[in-house]
Amino acid sequence: MTRLDPGHIAALVHELHGYSLDAAGAVRAAAMVAGISAALETLAAEPQFHEEPANFAATLVALAPEGD
């Protein structure tokens, strides 16, 4: 799994959403984003995954809990 810089995640959250994460929150957010990234890489290995909405939709369906 890719290690993301919590400081960078905190800066992005601040820039995009206007609020600040404390150090522990930034570490948790970085771990969460890295986990999501790893899951998506595993489920959708096609090179143009990020450019193909149908692949993204199929991946979200695969990640959804049963019955959703």
CHARMM-style PDB file with segment names, atoms N, HN, CA, C and O in Angstrom:
ATOM      1  N   MET     1       0.842  -1.168   0.000  1.00  0.00      PROA
ATOM      2  CA  MET     1       0.000   0.000   0.000  1.00  0.00      PROA
ATOM      3  C   MET     1       0.894   1.241   0.000  1.00  0.00      PROA
ATOM      4  O   MET     1       1.914   1.285   0.688  1.00  0.00      PROA
ATOM      5  N   THR     2       0.504   2.224  -0.765  1.00  0.00      PROA
ATOM      6  HN  THR     2      -0.325   2.188  -1.324  1.00  0.00      PROA
ATOM      7  CA  THR     2       1.246   3.471  -0.858  1.00  0.00      PROA
ATOM      8  C   THR     2       1.118   4.258   0.432  1.00  0.00      PROA
ATOM      9  O   THR     2       0.034   4.363   1.005  1.00  0.00      PROA
ATOM     10  N   ARG     3       2.220   4.803   0.877  1.00  0.00      PROA
ATOM     11  HN  ARG     3       3.101   4.717   0.411  1.00  0.00      PROA
ATOM     12  CA  ARG     3       2.196   5.664   2.067  1.00  0.00      PROA
ATOM     13  C   ARG     3       1.987   7.097   1.609  1.00  0.00      PROA
ATOM     14  O   ARG     3       2.777   7.621   0.824  1.00  0.00      PROA
ATOM     15  N   LEU     4       0.943   7.728   2.088  1.00  0.00      PROA
ATOM     16  HN  LEU     4       0.301   7.303   2.726  1.00  0.00      PROA
ATOM     17  CA  LEU     4       0.660   9.116   1.743  1.00  0.00      PROA
ATOM     18  C   LEU     4       1.111  10.022   2.883  1.00  0.00      PROA
ATOM     19  O   LEU     4       1.045   9.648   4.055  1.00  0.00      PROA
ATOM     20  N   ASP     5       1.564  11.201   2.527  1.00  0.00      PROA
ATOM     21  HN  ASP     5       1.618  11.504   1.575  1.00  0.00      PROA
ATOM     22  CA  ASP     5       2.029  12.176   3.505  1.00  0.00      PROA
ATOM     23  C   ASP     5       0.825  12.817   4.200  1.00  0.00      PROA
ATOM     24  O   ASP     5       0.038  13.508   3.552  1.00  0.00      PROA
ATOM     25  N   PRO     6       0.672  12.598   5.501  1.00  0.00      PROA
ATOM     26  CA  PRO     6      -0.462  13.189   6.211  1.00  0.00      PROA
ATOM     27  C   PRO     6      -0.499  14.720   6.107  1.00  0.00      PROA
ATOM     28  O   PRO     6      -1.578  15.313   6.059  1.00  0.00      PROA
ATOM     29  N   GLY     7       0.657  15.348   6.072  1.00  0.00      PROA
ATOM     30  HN  GLY     7       1.533  14.867   6.111  1.00  0.00      PROA
ATOM     31  CA  GLY     7       0.698  16.803   5.931  1.00  0.00      PROA
ATOM     32  C   GLY     7       0.110  17.252   4.606  1.00  0.00      PROA
ATOM     33  O   GLY     7      -0.582  18.267   4.535  1.00  0.00      PROA
ATOM     34  N   HSD     8       0.388  16.496   3.566  1.00  0.00      PROA
ATOM     35  HN  HSD     8       0.950  15.671   3.624  1.00  0.00      PROA
ATOM     36  CA  HSD     8      -0.151  16.811   2.247  1.00  0.00      PROA
ATOM     37  C   HSD     8      -1.673  16.627   2.238  1.00  0.00      PROA
ATOM     38  O   HSD     8      -2.402  17.451   1.685  1.00  0.00      PROA
ATOM     39  N   ILE     9      -2.140  15.544   2.853  1.00  0.00      PROA
ATOM     40  HN  ILE     9      -1.547  14.875   3.302  1.00  0.00      PROA
ATOM     41  CA  ILE     9      -3.583  15.301   2.946  1.00  0.00      PROA
ATOM     42  C   ILE     9      -4.249  16.443   3.718  1.00  0.00      PROA
ATOM     43  O   ILE     9      -5.297  16.937   3.304  1.00  0.00      PROA
ATOM     44  N   ALA    10      -3.653  16.863   4.828  1.00  0.00      PROA
ATOM     45  HN  ALA    10      -2.801  16.461   5.164  1.00  0.00      PROA
ATOM     46  CA  ALA    10      -4.208  17.960   5.618  1.00  0.00      PROA
ATOM     47  C   ALA    10      -4.262  19.244   4.799  1.00  0.00      PROA
ATOM     48  O   ALA    10      -5.237  19.992   4.881  1.00  0.00      PROA
ATOM     49  N   ALA    11      -3.224  19.503   4.010  1.00  0.00      PROA
ATOM     50  HN  ALA    11      -2.433  18.895   3.943  1.00  0.00      PROA
ATOM     51  CA  ALA    11      -3.207  20.702   3.171  1.00  0.00      PROA
ATOM     52  C   ALA    11      -4.298  20.640   2.106  1.00  0.00      PROA
ATOM     53  O   ALA    11      -4.943  21.650   1.826  1.00  0.00      PROA
ATOM     54  N   LEU    12      -4.512  19.469   1.511  1.00  0.00      PROA
ATOM     55  HN  LEU    12      -3.988  18.648   1.739  1.00  0.00      PROA
ATOM     56  CA  LEU    12      -5.566  19.308   0.510  1.00  0.00      PROA
ATOM     57  C   LEU    12      -6.951  19.514   1.124  1.00  0.00      PROA
ATOM     58  O   LEU    12      -7.801  20.187   0.540  1.00  0.00      PROA
ATOM     59  N   VAL    13      -7.174  18.932   2.301  1.00  0.00      PROA
ATOM     60  HN  VAL    13      -6.484  18.385   2.776  1.00  0.00      PROA
ATOM     61  CA  VAL    13      -8.465  19.098   2.971  1.00  0.00      PROA
ATOM     62  C   VAL    13      -8.705  20.578   3.269  1.00  0.00      PROA
ATOM     63  O   VAL    13      -9.809  21.087   3.077  1.00  0.00      PROA
ATOM     64  N   HSD    14      -7.680  21.250   3.731  1.00  0.00      PROA
ATOM     65  HN  HSD    14      -6.783  20.836   3.887  1.00  0.00      PROA
ATOM     66  CA  HSD    14      -7.829  22.665   4.040  1.00  0.00      PROA
ATOM     67  C   HSD    14      -8.125  23.468   2.775  1.00  0.00      PROA
ATOM     68  O   HSD    14      -9.011  24.322   2.771  1.00  0.00      PROA
ATOM     69  N   GLU    15      -7.389  23.194   1.713  1.00  0.00      PROA
ATOM     70  HN  GLU    15      -6.669  22.500   1.717  1.00  0.00      PROA
ATOM     71  CA  GLU    15      -7.565  23.929   0.457  1.00  0.00      PROA
ATOM     72  C   GLU    15      -8.925  23.654  -0.173  1.00  0.00      PROA
ATOM     73  O   GLU    15      -9.591  24.576  -0.644  1.00  0.00      PROA
ATOM     74  N   LEU    16      -9.336  22.395  -0.184  1.00  0.00      PROA
ATOM     75  HN  LEU    16      -8.795  21.646   0.199  1.00  0.00      PROA
ATOM     76  CA  LEU    16     -10.569  22.019  -0.875  1.00  0.00      PROA
ATOM     77  C   LEU    16     -11.833  22.210  -0.038  1.00  0.00      PROA
ATOM     78  O   LEU    16     -12.903  22.492  -0.577  1.00  0.00      PROA
ATOM     79  N   HSD    17     -11.706  22.055   1.287  1.00  0.00      PROA
ATOM     80  HN  HSD    17     -10.836  21.826   1.725  1.00  0.00      PROA
ATOM     81  CA  HSD    17     -12.905  22.070   2.127  1.00  0.00      PROA
ATOM     82  C   HSD    17     -12.905  23.161   3.185  1.00  0.00      PROA
ATOM     83  O   HSD    17     -13.929  23.397   3.827  1.00  0.00      PROA
ATOM     84  N   GLY    18     -11.769  23.831   3.378  1.00  0.00      PROA
ATOM     85  HN  GLY    18     -10.938  23.638   2.856  1.00  0.00      PROA
ATOM     86  CA  GLY    18     -11.714  24.968   4.273  1.00  0.00      PROA
ATOM     87  C   GLY    18     -11.636  24.663   5.754  1.00  0.00      PROA
ATOM     88  O   GLY    18     -11.858  25.550   6.578  1.00  0.00      PROA
ATOM     89  N   TYR    19     -11.327  23.425   6.109  1.00  0.00      PROA
ATOM     90  HN  TYR    19     -11.147  22.705   5.439  1.00  0.00      PROA
ATOM     91  CA  TYR    19     -11.149  23.160   7.536  1.00  0.00      PROA
ATOM     92  C   TYR    19      -9.840  22.436   7.777  1.00  0.00      PROA
ATOM     93  O   TYR    19      -9.256  21.854   6.863  1.00  0.00      PROA
ATOM     94  N   SER    20      -9.388  22.482   9.020  1.00  0.00      PROA
ATOM     95  HN  SER    20      -9.862  22.955   9.762  1.00  0.00      PROA
ATOM     96  CA  SER    20      -8.076  21.946   9.375  1.00  0.00      PROA
ATOM     97  C   SER    20      -8.207  20.610  10.088  1.00  0.00      PROA
ATOM     98  O   SER    20      -9.078  20.422  10.937  1.00  0.00      PROA
ATOM     99  N   LEU    21      -7.330  19.695   9.728  1.00  0.00      PROA
ATOM    100  HN  LEU    21      -6.623  19.849   9.039  1.00  0.00      PROA
ATOM    101  CA  LEU    21      -7.231  18.417  10.426  1.00  0.00      PROA
ATOM    102  C   LEU    21      -6.108  18.516  11.453  1.00  0.00      PROA
ATOM    103  O   LEU    21      -5.067  19.117  11.185  1.00  0.00      PROA
ATOM    104  N   ASP    22      -6.321  17.927  12.631  1.00  0.00      PROA
ATOM    105  HN  ASP    22      -7.166  17.439  12.848  1.00  0.00      PROA
ATOM    106  CA  ASP    22      -5.207  17.830  13.564  1.00  0.00      PROA
ATOM    107  C   ASP    22      -4.283  16.711  13.089  1.00  0.00      PROA
ATOM    108  O   ASP    22      -4.609  16.001  12.138  1.00  0.00      PROA
ATOM    109  N   ALA    23      -3.144  16.551  13.736  1.00  0.00      PROA
ATOM    110  HN  ALA    23      -2.879  17.128  14.509  1.00  0.00      PROA
ATOM    111  CA  ALA    23      -2.146  15.570  13.281  1.00  0.00      PROA
ATOM    112  C   ALA    23      -2.719  14.152  13.237  1.00  0.00      PROA
ATOM    113  O   ALA    23      -2.486  13.418  12.276  1.00  0.00      PROA
ATOM    114  N   ALA    24      -3.464  13.767  14.269  1.00  0.00      PROA
ATOM    115  HN  ALA    24      -3.653  14.362  15.050  1.00  0.00      PROA
ATOM    116  CA  ALA    24      -4.032  12.410  14.305  1.00  0.00      PROA
ATOM    117  C   ALA    24      -5.069  12.222  13.193  1.00  0.00      PROA
ATOM    118  O   ALA    24      -5.126  11.164  12.565  1.00  0.00      PROA
ATOM    119  N   GLY    25      -5.881  13.245  12.954  1.00  0.00      PROA
ATOM    120  HN  GLY    25      -5.834  14.104  13.464  1.00  0.00      PROA
ATOM    121  CA  GLY    25      -6.866  13.165  11.880  1.00  0.00      PROA
ATOM    122  C   GLY    25      -6.216  13.062  10.515  1.00  0.00      PROA
ATOM    123  O   GLY    25      -6.700  12.338   9.645  1.00  0.00      PROA
ATOM    124  N   ALA    26      -5.123  13.782  10.324  1.00  0.00      PROA
ATOM    125  HN  ALA    26      -4.731  14.370  11.031  1.00  0.00      PROA
ATOM    126  CA  ALA    26      -4.399  13.719   9.048  1.00  0.00      PROA
ATOM    127  C   ALA    26      -3.809  12.332   8.825  1.00  0.00      PROA
ATOM    128  O   ALA    26      -3.824  11.828   7.702  1.00  0.00      PROA
ATOM    129  N   VAL    27      -3.293  11.714   9.876  1.00  0.00      PROA
ATOM    130  HN  VAL    27      -3.281  12.124  10.788  1.00  0.00      PROA
ATOM    131  CA  VAL    27      -2.746  10.357   9.762  1.00  0.00      PROA
ATOM    132  C   VAL    27      -3.854   9.372   9.409  1.00  0.00      PROA
ATOM    133  O   VAL    27      -3.674   8.519   8.540  1.00  0.00      PROA
ATOM    134  N   ARG    28      -5.013   9.486  10.085  1.00  0.00      PROA
ATOM    135  HN  ARG    28      -5.160  10.179  10.791  1.00  0.00      PROA
ATOM    136  CA  ARG    28      -6.144   8.598   9.774  1.00  0.00      PROA
ATOM    137  C   ARG    28      -6.649   8.806   8.350  1.00  0.00      PROA
ATOM    138  O   ARG    28      -6.951   7.835   7.656  1.00  0.00      PROA
ATOM    139  N   ALA    29      -6.743  10.050   7.911  1.00  0.00      PROA
ATOM    140  HN  ALA    29      -6.498  10.838   8.476  1.00  0.00      PROA
ATOM    141  CA  ALA    29      -7.205  10.335   6.550  1.00  0.00      PROA
ATOM    142  C   ALA    29      -6.236   9.778   5.517  1.00  0.00      PROA
ATOM    143  O   ALA    29      -6.665   9.216   4.509  1.00  0.00      PROA
ATOM    144  N   ALA    30      -4.937   9.924   5.753  1.00  0.00      PROA
ATOM    145  HN  ALA    30      -4.589  10.380   6.571  1.00  0.00      PROA
ATOM    146  CA  ALA    30      -3.936   9.394   4.824  1.00  0.00      PROA
ATOM    147  C   ALA    30      -4.040   7.876   4.733  1.00  0.00      PROA
ATOM    148  O   ALA    30      -3.941   7.313   3.643  1.00  0.00      PROA
ATOM    149  N   ALA    31      -4.237   7.213   5.865  1.00  0.00      PROA
ATOM    150  HN  ALA    31      -4.317   7.671   6.751  1.00  0.00      PROA
ATOM    151  CA  ALA    31      -4.375   5.750   5.866  1.00  0.00      PROA
ATOM    152  C   ALA    31      -5.646   5.332   5.128  1.00  0.00      PROA
ATOM    153  O   ALA    31      -5.639   4.347   4.390  1.00  0.00      PROA
ATOM    154  N   MET    32      -6.739   6.077   5.325  1.00  0.00      PROA
ATOM    155  HN  MET    32      -6.744   6.877   5.925  1.00  0.00      PROA
ATOM    156  CA  MET    32      -7.995   5.756   4.655  1.00  0.00      PROA
ATOM    157  C   MET    32      -7.862   5.912   3.135  1.00  0.00      PROA
ATOM    158  O   MET    32      -8.291   5.039   2.379  1.00  0.00      PROA
ATOM    159  N   VAL    33      -7.272   7.017   2.694  1.00  0.00      PROA
ATOM    160  HN  VAL    33      -6.924   7.726   3.307  1.00  0.00      PROA
ATOM    161  CA  VAL    33      -7.111   7.257   1.258  1.00  0.00      PROA
ATOM    162  C   VAL    33      -6.194   6.194   0.644  1.00  0.00      PROA
ATOM    163  O   VAL    33      -6.457   5.714  -0.459  1.00  0.00      PROA
ATOM    164  N   ALA    34      -5.129   5.829   1.346  1.00  0.00      PROA
ATOM    165  HN  ALA    34      -4.916   6.219   2.241  1.00  0.00      PROA
ATOM    166  CA  ALA    34      -4.223   4.793   0.834  1.00  0.00      PROA
ATOM    167  C   ALA    34      -4.950   3.453   0.708  1.00  0.00      PROA
ATOM    168  O   ALA    34      -4.734   2.714  -0.252  1.00  0.00      PROA
ATOM    169  N   GLY    35      -5.809   3.143   1.677  1.00  0.00      PROA
ATOM    170  HN  GLY    35      -5.985   3.743   2.457  1.00  0.00      PROA
ATOM    171  CA  GLY    35      -6.585   1.899   1.612  1.00  0.00      PROA
ATOM    172  C   GLY    35      -7.557   1.881   0.447  1.00  0.00      PROA
ATOM    173  O   GLY    35      -7.695   0.868  -0.237  1.00  0.00      PROA
ATOM    174  N   ILE    36      -8.234   3.003   0.220  1.00  0.00      PROA
ATOM    175  HN  ILE    36      -8.123   3.827   0.776  1.00  0.00      PROA
ATOM    176  CA  ILE    36      -9.160   3.103  -0.913  1.00  0.00      PROA
ATOM    177  C   ILE    36      -8.391   2.968  -2.222  1.00  0.00      PROA
ATOM    178  O   ILE    36      -8.832   2.274  -3.139  1.00  0.00      PROA
ATOM    179  N   SER    37      -7.256   3.625  -2.304  1.00  0.00      PROA
ATOM    180  HN  SER    37      -6.898   4.188  -1.559  1.00  0.00      PROA
ATOM    181  CA  SER    37      -6.427   3.541  -3.508  1.00  0.00      PROA
ATOM    182  C   SER    37      -5.994   2.104  -3.785  1.00  0.00      PROA
ATOM    183  O   SER    37      -6.056   1.641  -4.923  1.00  0.00      PROA
ATOM    184  N   ALA    38      -5.561   1.408  -2.752  1.00  0.00      PROA
ATOM    185  HN  ALA    38      -5.510   1.784  -1.827  1.00  0.00      PROA
ATOM    186  CA  ALA    38      -5.132   0.017  -2.919  1.00  0.00      PROA
ATOM    187  C   ALA    38      -6.285  -0.866  -3.381  1.00  0.00      PROA
ATOM    188  O   ALA    38      -6.099  -1.726  -4.243  1.00  0.00      PROA
ATOM    189  N   ALA    39      -7.478  -0.662  -2.813  1.00  0.00      PROA
ATOM    190  HN  ALA    39      -7.629   0.036  -2.114  1.00  0.00      PROA
ATOM    191  CA  ALA    39      -8.644  -1.454  -3.222  1.00  0.00      PROA
ATOM    192  C   ALA    39      -8.986  -1.198  -4.678  1.00  0.00      PROA
ATOM    193  O   ALA    39      -9.257  -2.136  -5.428  1.00  0.00      PROA
ATOM    194  N   LEU    40      -8.976   0.060  -5.082  1.00  0.00      PROA
ATOM    195  HN  LEU    40      -8.756   0.821  -4.472  1.00  0.00      PROA
ATOM    196  CA  LEU    40      -9.306   0.392  -6.467  1.00  0.00      PROA
ATOM    197  C   LEU    40      -8.270  -0.163  -7.436  1.00  0.00      PROA
ATOM    198  O   LEU    40      -8.626  -0.636  -8.516  1.00  0.00      PROA
ATOM    199  N   GLU    41      -6.992  -0.112  -7.063  1.00  0.00      PROA
ATOM    200  HN  GLU    41      -6.703   0.272  -6.186  1.00  0.00      PROA
ATOM    201  CA  GLU    41      -5.955  -0.669  -7.925  1.00  0.00      PROA
ATOM    202  C   GLU    41      -6.145  -2.170  -8.103  1.00  0.00      PROA
ATOM    203  O   GLU    41      -5.920  -2.700  -9.191  1.00  0.00      PROA
ATOM    204  N   THR    42      -6.552  -2.849  -7.053  1.00  0.00      PROA
ATOM    205  HN  THR    42      -6.734  -2.419  -6.169  1.00  0.00      PROA
ATOM    206  CA  THR    42      -6.769  -4.297  -7.114  1.00  0.00      PROA
ATOM    207  C   THR    42      -7.986  -4.643  -7.962  1.00  0.00      PROA
ATOM    208  O   THR    42      -7.952  -5.577  -8.764  1.00  0.00      PROA
ATOM    209  N   LEU    43      -9.063  -3.881  -7.778  1.00  0.00      PROA
ATOM    210  HN  LEU    43      -9.091  -3.123  -7.128  1.00  0.00      PROA
ATOM    211  CA  LEU    43     -10.311  -4.191  -8.471  1.00  0.00      PROA
ATOM    212  C   LEU    43     -10.346  -3.715  -9.914  1.00  0.00      PROA
ATOM    213  O   LEU    43     -11.050  -4.292 -10.742  1.00  0.00      PROA
ATOM    214  N   ALA    44      -9.603  -2.683 -10.215  1.00  0.00      PROA
ATOM    215  HN  ALA    44      -9.031  -2.214  -9.542  1.00  0.00      PROA
ATOM    216  CA  ALA    44      -9.673  -2.083 -11.547  1.00  0.00      PROA
ATOM    217  C   ALA    44      -8.274  -1.821 -12.068  1.00  0.00      PROA
ATOM    218  O   ALA    44      -7.782  -0.693 -12.046  1.00  0.00      PROA
ATOM    219  N   ALA    45      -7.657  -2.868 -12.529  1.00  0.00      PROA
ATOM    220  HN  ALA    45      -8.056  -3.784 -12.547  1.00  0.00      PROA
ATOM    221  CA  ALA    45      -6.256  -2.764 -12.954  1.00  0.00      PROA
ATOM    222  C   ALA    45      -6.070  -2.213 -14.365  1.00  0.00      PROA
ATOM    223  O   ALA    45      -4.933  -2.018 -14.795  1.00  0.00      PROA
ATOM    224  N   GLU    46      -7.153  -1.958 -15.093  1.00  0.00      PROA
ATOM    225  HN  GLU    46      -8.076  -2.116 -14.744  1.00  0.00      PROA
ATOM    226  CA  GLU    46      -6.996  -1.431 -16.451  1.00  0.00      PROA
ATOM    227  C   GLU    46      -6.255  -0.094 -16.418  1.00  0.00      PROA
ATOM    228  O   GLU    46      -6.475   0.715 -15.517  1.00  0.00      PROA
ATOM    229  N   PRO    47      -5.377   0.139 -17.399  1.00  0.00      PROA
ATOM    230  CA  PRO    47      -4.581   1.372 -17.398  1.00  0.00      PROA
ATOM    231  C   PRO    47      -5.407   2.662 -17.421  1.00  0.00      PROA
ATOM    232  O   PRO    47      -4.994   3.658 -16.827  1.00  0.00      PROA
ATOM    233  N   GLN    48      -6.554   2.666 -18.087  1.00  0.00      PROA
ATOM    234  HN  GLN    48      -6.890   1.856 -18.569  1.00  0.00      PROA
ATOM    235  CA  GLN    48      -7.356   3.880 -18.192  1.00  0.00      PROA
ATOM    236  C   GLN    48      -8.527   3.885 -17.218  1.00  0.00      PROA
ATOM    237  O   GLN    48      -9.539   4.539 -17.472  1.00  0.00      PROA
ATOM    238  N   PHE    49      -8.404   3.172 -16.118  1.00  0.00      PROA
ATOM    239  HN  PHE    49      -7.582   2.640 -15.912  1.00  0.00      PROA
ATOM    240  CA  PHE    49      -9.482   3.079 -15.147  1.00  0.00      PROA
ATOM    241  C   PHE    49     -10.020   4.458 -14.765  1.00  0.00      PROA
ATOM    242  O   PHE    49     -11.232   4.671 -14.740  1.00  0.00      PROA
ATOM    243  N   HSD    50      -9.126   5.381 -14.470  1.00  0.00      PROA
ATOM    244  HN  HSD    50      -8.141   5.208 -14.490  1.00  0.00      PROA
ATOM    245  CA  HSD    50      -9.550   6.707 -14.002  1.00  0.00      PROA
ATOM    246  C   HSD    50     -10.250   7.521 -15.085  1.00  0.00      PROA
ATOM    247  O   HSD    50     -10.908   8.516 -14.781  1.00  0.00      PROA
ATOM    248  N   GLU    51     -10.119   7.113 -16.334  1.00  0.00      PROA
ATOM    249  HN  GLU    51      -9.584   6.305 -16.581  1.00  0.00      PROA
ATOM    250  CA  GLU    51     -10.732   7.851 -17.432  1.00  0.00      PROA
ATOM    251  C   GLU    51     -12.023   7.213 -17.935  1.00  0.00      PROA
ATOM    252  O   GLU    51     -12.700   7.789 -18.787  1.00  0.00      PROA
ATOM    253  N   GLU    52     -12.368   6.055 -17.432  1.00  0.00      PROA
ATOM    254  HN  GLU    52     -11.818   5.587 -16.740  1.00  0.00      PROA
ATOM    255  CA  GLU    52     -13.520   5.317 -17.956  1.00  0.00      PROA
ATOM    256  C   GLU    52     -14.618   5.229 -16.892  1.00  0.00      PROA
ATOM    257  O   GLU    52     -14.524   4.408 -15.980  1.00  0.00      PROA
ATOM    258  N   PRO    53     -15.654   6.060 -16.997  1.00  0.00      PROA
ATOM    259  CA  PRO    53     -16.718   6.068 -15.979  1.00  0.00      PROA
ATOM    260  C   PRO    53     -17.384   4.710 -15.774  1.00  0.00      PROA
ATOM    261  O   PRO    53     -17.764   4.384 -14.649  1.00  0.00      PROA
ATOM    262  N   ALA    54     -17.534   3.920 -16.820  1.00  0.00      PROA
ATOM    263  HN  ALA    54     -17.225   4.185 -17.734  1.00  0.00      PROA
ATOM    264  CA  ALA    54     -18.187   2.617 -16.664  1.00  0.00      PROA
ATOM    265  C   ALA    54     -17.356   1.712 -15.755  1.00  0.00      PROA
ATOM    266  O   ALA    54     -17.919   0.982 -14.941  1.00  0.00      PROA
ATOM    267  N   ASN    55     -16.038   1.746 -15.879  1.00  0.00      PROA
ATOM    268  HN  ASN    55     -15.580   2.340 -16.541  1.00  0.00      PROA
ATOM    269  CA  ASN    55     -15.188   0.948 -14.999  1.00  0.00      PROA
ATOM    270  C   ASN    55     -15.299   1.437 -13.557  1.00  0.00      PROA
ATOM    271  O   ASN    55     -15.327   0.631 -12.627  1.00  0.00      PROA
ATOM    272  N   PHE    56     -15.362   2.753 -13.373  1.00  0.00      PROA
ATOM    273  HN  PHE    56     -15.339   3.408 -14.128  1.00  0.00      PROA
ATOM    274  CA  PHE    56     -15.484   3.308 -12.035  1.00  0.00      PROA
ATOM    275  C   PHE    56     -16.790   2.863 -11.397  1.00  0.00      PROA
ATOM    276  O   PHE    56     -16.813   2.458 -10.235  1.00  0.00      PROA
ATOM    277  N   ALA    57     -17.879   2.938 -12.156  1.00  0.00      PROA
ATOM    278  HN  ALA    57     -17.861   3.267 -13.100  1.00  0.00      PROA
ATOM    279  CA  ALA    57     -19.181   2.527 -11.632  1.00  0.00      PROA
ATOM    280  C   ALA    57     -19.172   1.047 -11.260  1.00  0.00      PROA
ATOM    281  O   ALA    57     -19.698   0.666 -10.214  1.00  0.00      PROA
ATOM    282  N   ALA    58     -18.579   0.214 -12.108  1.00  0.00      PROA
ATOM    283  HN  ALA    58     -18.152   0.523 -12.958  1.00  0.00      PROA
ATOM    284  CA  ALA    58     -18.509  -1.224 -11.814  1.00  0.00      PROA
ATOM    285  C   ALA    58     -17.690  -1.480 -10.561  1.00  0.00      PROA
ATOM    286  O   ALA    58     -18.023  -2.364  -9.770  1.00  0.00      PROA
ATOM    287  N   THR    59     -16.629  -0.721 -10.375  1.00  0.00      PROA
ATOM    288  HN  THR    59     -16.359  -0.003 -11.017  1.00  0.00      PROA
ATOM    289  CA  THR    59     -15.790  -0.883  -9.185  1.00  0.00      PROA
ATOM    290  C   THR    59     -16.559  -0.474  -7.927  1.00  0.00      PROA
ATOM    291  O   THR    59     -16.482  -1.157  -6.905  1.00  0.00      PROA
ATOM    292  N   LEU    60     -17.299   0.635  -7.997  1.00  0.00      PROA
ATOM    293  HN  LEU    60     -17.362   1.189  -8.827  1.00  0.00      PROA
ATOM    294  CA  LEU    60     -18.088   1.036  -6.841  1.00  0.00      PROA
ATOM    295  C   LEU    60     -19.141  -0.020  -6.492  1.00  0.00      PROA
ATOM    296  O   LEU    60     -19.397  -0.280  -5.316  1.00  0.00      PROA
ATOM    297  N   VAL    61     -19.738  -0.616  -7.499  1.00  0.00      PROA
ATOM    298  HN  VAL    61     -19.530  -0.405  -8.454  1.00  0.00      PROA
ATOM    299  CA  VAL    61     -20.716  -1.694  -7.251  1.00  0.00      PROA
ATOM    300  C   VAL    61     -20.020  -2.879  -6.582  1.00  0.00      PROA
ATOM    301  O   VAL    61     -20.565  -3.476  -5.654  1.00  0.00      PROA
ATOM    302  N   ALA    62     -18.818  -3.220  -7.049  1.00  0.00      PROA
ATOM    303  HN  ALA    62     -18.375  -2.734  -7.803  1.00  0.00      PROA
ATOM    304  CA  ALA    62     -18.078  -4.348  -6.459  1.00  0.00      PROA
ATOM    305  C   ALA    62     -17.690  -4.068  -5.007  1.00  0.00      PROA
ATOM    306  O   ALA    62     -17.617  -4.994  -4.199  1.00  0.00      PROA
ATOM    307  N   LEU    63     -17.442  -2.812  -4.671  1.00  0.00      PROA
ATOM    308  HN  LEU    63     -17.501  -2.060  -5.328  1.00  0.00      PROA
ATOM    309  CA  LEU    63     -17.041  -2.453  -3.310  1.00  0.00      PROA
ATOM    310  C   LEU    63     -18.235  -2.328  -2.366  1.00  0.00      PROA
ATOM    311  O   LEU    63     -18.066  -2.404  -1.149  1.00  0.00      PROA
ATOM    312  N   ALA    64     -19.425  -2.139  -2.904  1.00  0.00      PROA
ATOM    313  HN  ALA    64     -19.562  -2.077  -3.892  1.00  0.00      PROA
ATOM    314  CA  ALA    64     -20.620  -1.928  -2.066  1.00  0.00      PROA
ATOM    315  C   ALA    64     -20.963  -3.180  -1.279  1.00  0.00      PROA
ATOM    316  O   ALA    64     -20.770  -4.299  -1.754  1.00  0.00      PROA
ATOM    317  N   PRO    65     -21.474  -2.982  -0.070  1.00  0.00      PROA
ATOM    318  CA  PRO    65     -21.936  -4.142   0.711  1.00  0.00      PROA
ATOM    319  C   PRO    65     -23.070  -4.865  -0.032  1.00  0.00      PROA
ATOM    320  O   PRO    65     -23.779  -4.268  -0.841  1.00  0.00      PROA
ATOM    321  N   GLU    66     -23.223  -6.146   0.258  1.00  0.00      PROA
ATOM    322  HN  GLU    66     -22.647  -6.631   0.916  1.00  0.00      PROA
ATOM    323  CA  GLU    66     -24.284  -6.944  -0.366  1.00  0.00      PROA
ATOM    324  C   GLU    66     -25.630  -6.257  -0.169  1.00  0.00      PROA
ATOM    325  O   GLU    66     -25.927  -5.778   0.925  1.00  0.00      PROA
ATOM    326  N   GLY    67     -26.438  -6.207  -1.209  1.00  0.00      PROA
ATOM    327  HN  GLY    67     -26.197  -6.597  -2.098  1.00  0.00      PROA
ATOM    328  CA  GLY    67     -27.779  -5.657  -1.131  1.00  0.00      PROA
ATOM    329  C   GLY    67     -27.883  -4.170  -1.356  1.00  0.00      PROA
ATOM    330  O   GLY    67     -28.993  -3.637  -1.388  1.00  0.00      PROA
ATOM    331  N   ASP    68     -26.760  -3.470  -1.515  1.00  0.00      PROA
ATOM    332  HN  ASP    68     -25.859  -3.903  -1.489  1.00  0.00      PROA
ATOM    333  CA  ASP    68     -26.802  -2.029  -1.757  1.00  0.00      PROA
ATOM    334  C   ASP    68     -26.754  -1.729  -3.233  1.00  0.00      PROA
ATOM    335  OT1 ASP    68     -26.780  -0.564  -3.628  1.00  0.00      PROA
TER     336      ASP     68
END
